[in-house]
Every structure is written in C-alpha cells, then in structure tokens.
Amino acid sequence: MFHIVLVEPEIPQNAGNIARTCAATGTCLHMIRPLGFEVSSKYLKRAGLDYWDLVDIRYYDSFDELVEKYPDARLFFFTTKGQNRHSDVAFQDGDFLVFGKETKGLPEELLMKHKGECLRIPMRAQARSLNLSNSVAIALYEALRQNDFPGLLEEGELHEHSWSECDKK
C-alpha cells in the first residue's frame, strides 16, 4: 500500500478529492495539522462523496510525529522546486508521497534535508503549480503503474449493455 501525506492542507475540496482517490486505490491518507478546514466541513465531505468508509485517514500534530511513527519509511517530497522528475523514481510498495499546502508547498528547510527525494512533476515554466489534488493523482498513479496497479480492477463493465454485444455486430 502506498501512503499520501498532506502537510497542512488548506482547501477542503482538495482534501476531499484526494481522500476519494485514496479510497479508490487503497492508499492510506496521512494529514498533518494544522488543517485549513474542519474535518466535518460540508465541502470536504461533498468532495469525498460516499467513499469515506473506504479510506484510512490518520492525523498528526507535526511532520516529525509521522516520521517517528514510520522511521524506516521511504519518503518522496513533491515540489515545484524539485530537481528530479517524478517518473524517474522506482517507487516501491509502502512508499510515502508527501505534498505541501496549496499556497506555499513544503517548507524549504524540509526540502533541503531531503534533496535527493524531492520530485517535480514536469510542467511549463510559466505555470506556478498544478492543483494539489491533481498532483497527488498524477504521482500516485505513476507509483501504482510502476507496480502494476496492485489490487486494482483494470476492466470495467457497461451498466445497460455488455461489451460482448460489440462483438456480435
């Protein structure tokens, strides 16, 4: 299982979208306080829809508390300041993908301690950043792709028809 870490997220809709992505992929979501919203926020709940019972969310009062709980974790820090491409890393089951707050990202002091683990999702120079929930989805699905989408359903079915009907025509 992969782990998503949100350090001081500010926007409930982003956190809700990320929780839904974690629920759909069996990924554990870790949130570092302070949060920029109440966990009971209607916007958070609406964005997560009816997936809340499928997501494992854990809360911490500091990033250090998370590190103390998982001292052997492989941590990767997603930042627009990173010098390494996210797709150049060989992700492993159990990795922690760490993201900062929407307005400031991760603290530079933290990034400096983990220079080799700072990853950037490529984008145009003129763009300041991607949306947080989009960045999480891009990073997580790259990690899942590299690991052959463990435990995820790879085929879908139509609701009112069957794909086999296409073969009969």
ChimeraX attribute file (.defattr): number of C-alpha atoms within 10 A of each C-alpha:
attribute: neighborCount
match mode: 1-to-1
recipient: residues
	/A:1	14
	/A:2	19
	/A:3	21
	/A:4	25
	/A:5	25
	/A:6	27
	/A:7	24
	/A:8	22
	/A:9	23
	/A:10	19
	/A:11	17
	/A:12	23
	/A:13	19
	/A:14	21
	/A:15	25
	/A:16	24
	/A:17	22
	/A:18	24
	/A:19	29
	/A:20	23
	/A:21	22
	/A:22	26
	/A:23	21
	/A:24	14
	/A:25	21
	/A:26	18
	/A:27	22
	/A:28	20
	/A:29	23
	/A:30	22
	/A:31	23
	/A:32	20
	/A:33	16
	/A:34	15
	/A:35	19
	/A:36	12
	/A:37	16
	/A:38	12
	/A:39	13
	/A:40	9
	/A:41	12
	/A:42	13
	/A:43	18
	/A:44	21
	/A:45	20
	/A:46	14
	/A:47	18
	/A:48	23
	/A:49	13
	/A:50	11
	/A:51	17
	/A:52	15
	/A:53	8
	/A:54	16
	/A:55	19
	/A:56	15
	/A:57	17
	/A:58	12
	/A:59	16
	/A:60	15
	/A:61	14
	/A:62	14
	/A:63	17
	/A:64	12
	/A:65	13
	/A:66	18
	/A:67	12
	/A:68	10
	/A:69	10
	/A:70	12
	/A:71	10
	/A:72	8
	/A:73	14
	/A:74	14
	/A:75	19
	/A:76	23
	/A:77	24
	/A:78	25
	/A:79	24
	/A:80	18
	/A:81	15
	/A:82	18
	/A:83	14
	/A:84	18
	/A:85	13
	/A:86	23
	/A:87	16
	/A:88	8
	/A:89	14
	/A:90	10
	/A:91	21
	/A:92	14
	/A:93	14
	/A:94	14
	/A:95	16
	/A:96	24
	/A:97	24
	/A:98	22
	/A:99	23
	/A:100	20
	/A:101	17
	/A:102	19
	/A:103	11
	/A:104	9
	/A:105	20
	/A:106	21
	/A:107	12
	/A:108	12
	/A:109	8
	/A:110	12
	/A:111	19
	/A:112	11
	/A:113	10
	/A:114	13
	/A:115	15
	/A:116	13
	/A:117	20
	/A:118	23
	/A:119	25
	/A:120	19
	/A:121	19
	/A:122	14
	/A:123	11
	/A:124	7
	/A:125	7
	/A:126	6
	/A:127	8
	/A:128	9
	/A:129	17
	/A:130	14
	/A:131	10
	/A:132	22
	/A:133	19
	/A:134	14
	/A:135	18
	/A:136	24
	/A:137	16
	/A:138	14
	/A:139	20
	/A:140	22
	/A:141	15
	/A:142	18
	/A:143	22
	/A:144	19
	/A:145	12
	/A:146	16
	/A:147	13
	/A:148	10
	/A:149	14
	/A:150	14
	/A:151	10
	/A:152	11
	/A:153	9
	/A:154	7
	/A:155	5
	/A:156	7
	/A:157	8
	/A:158	7
	/A:159	6
	/A:160	5
	/A:161	9
	/A:162	10
	/A:163	10
	/A:164	8
	/A:165	8
	/A:166	8
	/A:167	7
	/A:168	6
	/A:169	5
